[in-house]
């Protein structure tokens, strides 16, 4: 990683890391209660998104709708914004922090967009891919089956 890339990655805010499922601040107990440990996800749903991508636009709100539907399940929804160079650097950094550098390489290092990858959190391998033309019921079944 060159110096410029490292500096860009190092300048990520706590909010960017919160997107990756990490709390921006430590969870503090209320009224003597023990803080809840964050649940470990079984899967990650990673949307490769760019504002300029026509395939991303045809997906509409599918990613957000899936996130709401499976909110109580052990699946982490992360959108990698590959719209510009800054977004690509952040996405690369987040993949690196999450131990998914191979996944970053396999997905064209920020050049492939318009898909949602379902990734096994333990192995970091792609289990399924949801294409831009997948219907709601097909996408729901893909996630449900992957969670089994």
CORBELGI-V506523 format. One record per residue. RES is the residue in one letter. PHI is phi in radians with two decimals (* if undefined). OMEGA is omega in degrees with one decimal (NA if undefined). BURIAL is + if it has 16 or more other ideal C-beta (glycine too) atoms within 10 Angstrom, else -. Layout:
{{RES;PHI;OMEGA;BURIAL} {RES;PHI;OMEGA;BURIAL}}
//
This chain:
{{X;*;-180.0;-} {X;-1.34;-174.7;-} {X;-1.05;-179.0;-} {X;-1.09;178.4;-} {X;-1.11;-179.6;-} {X;-1.09;179.9;-} {X;-1.09;178.8;-} {X;-1.12;-179.6;+} {X;-1.19;-178.4;+} {X;-1.19;-177.1;-} {X;-1.53;178.4;-} {X;-1.05;180.0;+} {X;-1.47;175.4;-} {X;-1.07;178.6;-} {X;-1.13;178.3;-} {X;-1.13;178.2;+} {X;-1.21;177.2;+} {X;-1.10;176.8;-} {X;-1.08;-179.0;+} {X;-1.40;176.7;+} {X;1.72;179.0;+} {X;-1.66;178.4;-} {X;-1.15;179.8;-} {X;-1.20;177.1;-} {X;-2.31;179.1;-} {X;-1.07;177.0;-} {X;-1.37;-177.6;-} {X;-1.85;179.8;-} {X;-1.19;176.8;-} {X;-1.91;174.4;-} {X;0.85;176.0;-} {X;1.38;179.2;-} {X;-1.34;175.1;-} {X;-1.34;177.8;-} {X;-1.17;176.7;-} {X;-1.31;174.2;-} {X;-1.30;178.0;-} {X;-1.07;179.8;-} {X;-1.26;178.0;-} {X;-1.47;-179.1;-} {X;-1.25;174.0;+} {X;-1.49;-177.6;-} {X;-2.34;169.1;+} {X;-2.20;173.1;+} {X;-1.79;-174.0;+} {X;-2.00;178.2;+} {X;-1.60;175.0;+} {X;-1.62;-167.3;+} {X;-2.17;171.2;+} {X;-2.57;-179.4;+} {X;-1.08;-177.3;-} {X;-1.46;-172.8;-} {X;-1.46;178.6;+} {X;-1.14;178.5;-} {X;-1.16;177.7;+} {X;-1.10;-179.9;+} {X;-1.18;179.2;-} {X;-1.23;176.5;-} {X;-1.22;179.6;+} {X;1.02;-176.3;-} {X;-1.74;-176.9;-} {X;-0.93;-178.2;+} {X;-1.07;179.9;+} {X;-1.12;179.2;-} {X;-1.13;176.4;-} {X;-1.11;178.2;+} {X;-1.03;178.0;+} {X;-1.20;-178.3;-} {X;-1.09;-174.3;-} {X;-1.84;-177.5;+} {X;-1.01;-176.7;-} {X;-1.53;-177.5;-} {X;-1.64;-179.4;-} {X;-1.39;178.6;-} {X;-2.36;-178.5;+} {X;-1.77;179.5;+} {X;-1.75;-177.8;+} {X;-2.29;177.0;+} {X;-1.83;175.3;+} {X;-1.65;-178.1;+} {X;-1.54;-176.3;+} {X;-1.81;-175.6;+} {X;-1.09;-176.4;-} {X;-2.46;-176.6;-} {X;-1.08;179.3;-} {X;-1.07;178.3;-} {X;-1.09;178.4;+} {X;-1.12;178.0;+} {X;-1.10;178.5;+} {X;-1.15;179.1;+} {X;-1.08;178.2;+} {X;-1.06;179.4;+} {X;-1.12;179.7;+} {X;-1.08;176.6;+} {X;-1.09;178.5;+} {X;-1.11;180.0;-} {X;-1.08;-178.9;-} {X;-1.44;179.5;+} {X;1.30;-177.6;-} {X;-2.04;179.6;+} {X;-1.15;177.8;-} {X;-1.14;178.0;-} {X;-1.08;178.8;+} {X;-1.03;179.1;+} {X;-1.16;-178.6;-} {X;-1.11;-178.1;-} {X;-1.71;173.2;+} {X;1.37;177.2;-} {X;0.89;175.3;-} {X;1.59;-179.2;+} {X;-1.76;-179.5;-} {X;-1.71;-178.9;-} {X;-2.31;175.5;+} {X;1.43;179.1;+} {X;-2.57;173.9;+} {X;-2.05;178.8;+} {X;-1.70;173.0;+} {X;-1.75;-172.0;+} {X;-2.06;175.0;+} {X;-1.22;-175.3;-} {X;-1.16;-178.1;+} {X;-1.36;-175.0;-} {X;-1.61;-177.6;-} {X;1.14;179.5;-} {X;-1.75;177.8;-} {X;-1.26;179.3;+} {X;-1.56;-178.1;+} {X;-2.61;173.6;+} {X;-2.31;177.2;-} {X;-1.86;-177.3;+} {X;-1.39;-177.5;-} {X;-1.08;-176.8;+} {X;-1.75;178.4;-} {X;-1.29;178.6;+} {X;-1.37;178.9;-} {X;-1.02;-176.4;-} {X;-1.15;176.5;-} {X;-1.14;-179.8;-} {X;-1.12;178.3;+} {X;-1.04;178.8;+} {X;-1.16;179.2;-} {X;-1.03;-179.0;+} {X;-1.19;179.8;+} {X;-1.03;179.8;-} {X;-1.12;-179.7;-} {X;-1.16;179.9;+} {X;-1.30;-178.3;-} {X;-1.24;NA;-}}
//
